[in-house]
């Protein structure tokens, strides 16, 4: 076996983990793939005999690459009209996601959590994701952000408070979540305002991402009355094209057109009510859709 073949095999052993790290850092399957590919290119140019811990080395490289990508993204995002939402991972069939998608979906990283992570600074996000989600010691995180371990710990703590202060995770019972999503879909299709109010949390948040154009459709709505009114008005036309799916590891909906899937709806369900609805209809974010 050649050194290059051995190196490629070792990289593949870590690829799913690296994809999971990069997706949580970037909220984009496409950009995560780019970050992982960059890690492979850097490894191929490095003497692996000098690497004592390949998994740790690769995680560090992906972390640094993602950090650079997040910093560069901020200037581009200024021109984005409307709400920016993460790129969803959708499973449509009974076979579920593939190995890499399963790694990305571990711990049910929903769209709502990724939206909150997007509000963090790049350094806060790196510290939180690597330490709280992947147990990377602060001593290893600190050099990536050119801070002391104590400062890295403070960044993660600040990010943790932001995450805990928002409804980012659903109740633990998937069957109950499916029932709530099904009830929402039925009420939306019927344009039934009262039935919608019954399944929505009083402080529900609706977010819409259709790319750089909003076409007059509200990109953000808050409160049960406004969200239910919008769903009742648009539901009879829009919801007829929606079907049950798994979105980022939890029950959600896929939006279909005659040409195939064009969007996805992610839900956060807490206490038997829907607290967040994230609707992504952005063709650039569906290359990874699992049909």
Beta strands, then each sheet from edge to edge (+ up, - down):
strand 1: 90-91
strand 2: 200-209
strand 3: 220-222
strand 4: 242-247
strand 5: 250-257
strand 6: 260-270
strand 7: 273-280
sheet 1: 1+ 4- 5+ 6- 7+ 2+ 3-
end
